[in-house]
Amino acid sequence: MGADIYTETLEVLTPDSPRWETFVAQLDALLGARGCDAKSQRLATAIMRKMGGIDVEETLAYFEAHGGYCDCEILLNVEPL
């Protein structure tokens, strides 16, 4: 008998994601409290890890492809107006 293999499908977080507004609200709150270091996606990464079920690396690649190279740029460039 073979072992059952469970593979979790991880979400790539985009503005079309049902959890996008939750992510943006948390990122905006942390940026307001801590500010942006303009060099990393540290806060966004921490939020995504806490939310769970998100492919963090693929989501960060998506953010960068849309101008989100740091936490504040995610809100400025990736978040639709």
Backbone as CSV, one residue per row, in Angstrom:
resi,resn,N_x,N_y,N_z,CA_x,CA_y,CA_z,C_x,C_y,C_z
1,MET,0.825,-1.182,0.000,0.000,0.000,0.000,0.871,1.248,0.000
2,GLY,0.590,2.191,-0.873,1.356,3.421,-0.929,0.811,4.448,0.047
3,ALA,1.663,5.340,0.429,1.241,6.413,1.339,0.449,7.449,0.560
4,ASP,-0.578,7.984,1.202,-1.328,9.074,0.594,-0.450,10.315,0.587
5,ILE,-0.421,10.976,-0.537,0.369,12.195,-0.657,-0.595,13.363,-0.742
6,TYR,-0.457,14.281,0.174,-1.299,15.471,0.204,-0.454,16.656,-0.225
7,THR,-0.902,17.324,-1.255,-0.200,18.505,-1.727,-1.143,19.691,-1.614
8,GLU,-0.762,20.663,-0.813,-1.580,21.855,-0.645,-1.315,22.807,-1.812
9,THR,-2.379,23.287,-2.411,-2.253,24.280,-3.460,-2.191,25.646,-2.793
10,LEU,-1.101,26.333,-3.003,-0.914,27.641,-2.403,-1.378,28.731,-3.349
11,GLU,-1.920,29.766,-2.800,-2.459,30.889,-3.558,-1.364,31.901,-3.870
12,VAL,-1.397,32.445,-5.083,-0.582,33.606,-5.417,-1.488,34.807,-5.180
13,LEU,-1.097,35.644,-4.248,-1.916,36.782,-3.839,-1.813,37.890,-4.880
14,THR,-2.945,38.268,-5.450,-3.032,39.358,-6.429,-4.242,40.217,-6.064
15,PRO,-4.404,41.375,-6.688,-5.581,42.195,-6.414,-6.907,41.482,-6.710
16,ASP,-6.884,40.412,-7.490,-8.092,39.648,-7.777,-8.394,38.594,-6.720
17,SER,-7.469,38.390,-5.797,-7.626,37.383,-4.758,-8.721,37.788,-3.769
18,PRO,-9.500,36.825,-3.285,-10.521,37.152,-2.288,-9.922,37.632,-0.957
19,ARG,-8.654,37.345,-0.712,-8.015,37.781,0.541,-7.169,39.041,0.366
20,TRP,-7.212,39.645,-0.810,-6.391,40.814,-1.096,-6.681,41.974,-0.133
21,GLU,-7.958,42.290,0.078,-8.311,43.424,0.935,-7.822,43.221,2.367
22,THR,-7.881,41.987,2.861,-7.363,41.683,4.197,-5.868,41.939,4.244
23,PHE,-5.160,41.457,3.224,-3.706,41.660,3.140,-3.370,43.146,3.095
24,VAL,-4.049,43.896,2.230,-3.767,45.323,2.062,-4.042,46.083,3.361
25,ALA,-5.134,45.770,4.041,-5.456,46.458,5.296,-4.376,46.217,6.342
26,GLN,-3.897,44.984,6.432,-2.842,44.671,7.402,-1.527,45.350,7.031
27,LEU,-1.194,45.340,5.742,0.053,45.982,5.298,-0.010,47.485,5.530
28,ASP,-1.129,48.099,5.214,-1.295,49.536,5.415,-1.157,49.893,6.900
29,ALA,-1.759,49.092,7.775,-1.669,49.352,9.212,-0.224,49.242,9.712
30,LEU,0.487,48.217,9.275,1.879,48.056,9.705,2.768,49.158,9.152
31,LEU,2.536,49.550,7.914,3.327,50.641,7.344,3.067,51.936,8.097
32,GLY,1.821,52.158,8.500,1.496,53.354,9.275,2.182,53.366,10.621
33,ALA,2.315,52.202,11.217,2.937,52.092,12.539,4.459,52.062,12.477
34,ARG,5.008,51.414,11.449,6.460,51.182,11.399,7.179,51.919,10.277
35,GLY,6.453,52.326,9.252,7.082,52.961,8.108,7.679,51.936,7.155
36,CYS,8.088,52.402,6.006,8.662,51.540,4.973,10.168,51.770,4.925
37,ASP,10.914,50.675,4.882,12.368,50.842,4.782,12.826,51.023,3.338
38,ALA,11.891,50.948,2.386,12.153,51.165,0.960,13.192,50.213,0.375
39,LYS,13.485,49.118,1.091,14.477,48.172,0.604,13.988,46.738,0.621
40,SER,12.836,46.485,1.239,12.406,45.095,1.365,10.887,44.968,1.358
41,GLN,10.479,43.737,1.265,9.062,43.385,1.354,8.851,42.625,2.668
42,ARG,9.591,43.032,3.683,9.624,42.350,4.974,8.247,42.274,5.619
43,LEU,7.530,43.381,5.664,6.217,43.381,6.302,5.221,42.545,5.506
44,ALA,5.240,42.689,4.190,4.333,41.907,3.340,4.605,40.416,3.508
45,THR,5.861,40.046,3.570,6.222,38.642,3.745,5.704,38.107,5.071
46,ALA,5.880,38.869,6.135,5.409,38.437,7.457,3.892,38.270,7.465
47,ILE,3.182,39.189,6.842,1.720,39.101,6.787,1.290,37.855,6.021
48,MET,1.898,37.612,4.872,1.518,36.446,4.073,1.797,35.147,4.817
49,ARG,2.915,35.071,5.502,3.227,33.855,6.279,2.202,33.650,7.389
50,LYS,1.797,34.728,8.034,0.798,34.644,9.102,-0.569,34.230,8.541
51,MET,-0.925,34.745,7.374,-2.209,34.400,6.758,-2.263,32.923,6.379
52,GLY,-1.141,32.372,5.946,-1.070,30.974,5.556,-1.729,30.700,4.217
53,GLY,-1.317,29.608,3.587,-1.892,29.188,2.325,-1.486,30.014,1.121
54,ILE,-0.467,30.846,1.288,-0.022,31.732,0.211,1.371,31.305,-0.240
55,ASP,1.572,31.241,-1.550,2.891,30.978,-2.113,3.658,32.296,-2.051
56,VAL,4.410,32.469,-0.986,5.078,33.747,-0.724,6.049,34.109,-1.833
57,GLU,6.879,33.178,-2.264,7.879,33.486,-3.287,7.236,33.891,-4.616
58,GLU,6.226,33.162,-5.028,5.534,33.502,-6.286,4.794,34.826,-6.162
59,THR,4.210,35.083,-4.997,3.510,36.351,-4.790,4.493,37.510,-4.813
60,LEU,5.652,37.356,-4.176,6.659,38.424,-4.217,7.127,38.676,-5.642
61,ALA,7.274,37.614,-6.433,7.647,37.771,-7.847,6.556,38.543,-8.595
62,TYR,5.291,38.234,-8.304,4.177,38.969,-8.922,4.250,40.445,-8.535
63,PHE,4.466,40.720,-7.252,4.554,42.111,-6.803,5.668,42.848,-7.545
64,GLU,6.834,42.237,-7.642,7.956,42.878,-8.326,7.666,43.108,-9.801
65,ALA,6.988,42.172,-10.433,6.630,42.326,-11.850,5.652,43.489,-12.055
66,HIS,5.002,43.912,-10.976,4.047,45.020,-11.042,4.535,46.242,-10.266
67,GLY,5.855,46.330,-10.035,6.449,47.511,-9.415,6.455,47.516,-7.904
68,GLY,6.163,46.389,-7.261,6.139,46.320,-5.803,7.430,45.777,-5.235
69,TYR,8.492,46.573,-5.286,9.813,46.125,-4.834,10.037,46.297,-3.340
70,CYS,9.171,47.047,-2.678,9.230,47.188,-1.223,7.790,47.266,-0.713
71,ASP,7.632,47.253,0.592,6.295,47.217,1.170,5.407,48.369,0.701
72,CYS,5.921,49.588,0.706,5.081,50.721,0.310,4.773,50.695,-1.195
73,GLU,5.700,50.217,-2.005,5.441,50.137,-3.449,4.372,49.103,-3.772
74,ILE,4.206,48.103,-2.908,3.124,47.135,-3.124,1.800,47.881,-3.080
75,LEU,1.635,48.762,-2.094,0.394,49.526,-1.996,0.294,50.574,-3.113
76,LEU,1.394,51.189,-3.465,1.370,52.246,-4.470,1.221,51.718,-5.896
77,ASN,1.883,50.615,-6.206,1.943,50.143,-7.597,1.114,48.920,-7.891
78,VAL,0.950,48.036,-6.920,0.228,46.783,-7.171,-1.247,46.947,-6.855
79,GLU,-1.552,47.682,-5.792,-2.943,47.912,-5.387,-3.649,48.745,-6.461
80,PRO,-4.760,48.224,-7.010,-5.470,48.999,-8.037,-6.096,50.262,-7.445
81,LEU,-6.118,51.314,-8.234,-6.694,52.581,-7.778,-8.198,52.567,-7.880
